[in-house]
């Protein structure tokens, strides 16, 4: 690749200088946008639901490889 010409280097310097000057303003715009989006997107908390339905519980089932051995439960 050929080295950049003097004109290209001049433009690159100008653009980099403009970005250095604009960077703090752009940072503030990002922070403000983040805060606004958090305020707008707030939803009221959902009502909490019970982990289990209230009332009697169904009988527990045995979990395992097969039928239980006699005398062992």
C-alpha positions in Angstrom: 0.0 0.0 0.0 1.3 3.4 -0.9 2.0 5.9 1.9 -0.6 8.7 2.3 -0.1 11.9 0.4 0.4 15.3 2.1 -3.1 16.2 1.3 -4.5 13.0 2.8 -2.4 13.5 6.0 -3.7 17.1 6.3 -7.3 15.9 6.0 -6.7 13.1 8.5 -5.2 15.6 11.0 -8.3 17.9 10.6 -10.7 15.1 11.1 -8.9 13.7 14.1 -8.8 17.2 15.6 -12.5 17.7 15.1 -13.2 14.3 16.7 -11.0 15.2 19.7 -13.0 18.4 20.1 -16.4 16.7 19.7 -15.7 13.7 21.8 -16.8 15.2 25.2 -20.0 16.5 23.6 -20.7 13.1 22.1 -20.0 11.4 25.5 -22.6 13.7 27.1 -25.1 12.9 24.4 -24.7 9.1 25.0 -25.0 9.6 28.8 -28.2 11.7 28.4 -29.7 9.2 25.9 -29.0 6.4 28.4 -30.7 8.2 31.2 -33.7 9.1 29.1 -34.1 5.6 27.9 -34.0 4.3 31.5 -36.7 6.7 32.6 -39.0 6.1 29.6 -38.7 2.3 29.8 -39.6 2.0 33.5 -42.4 -0.4 34.0 -44.4 -0.9 37.2 -43.3 -4.0 39.1 -45.3 -7.1 38.2 -47.5 -8.5 41.0 -45.8 -11.3 42.7 -47.3 -14.7 42.1 -47.3 -17.5 44.6 -44.7 -20.2 44.0 -47.3 -22.9 44.5 -51.0 -22.8 44.2 -52.7 -22.5 47.6 -54.5 -25.5 48.9 -53.8 -29.2 49.3 -50.7 -30.6 47.6 -50.9 -33.7 45.4 -49.3 -36.9 46.7 -45.6 -37.1 46.2 -44.3 -39.5 43.6 -41.3 -41.6 44.1 -38.4 -40.8 41.8 -35.8 -43.4 41.1 -34.6 -46.2 38.9 -37.4 -48.6 39.7 -39.7 -50.1 42.3 -38.7 -49.7 45.9 -37.2 -52.7 47.7 -39.5 -54.2 50.4 -38.8 -52.7 53.8 -36.9 -49.8 52.4 -38.7 -46.5 52.0 
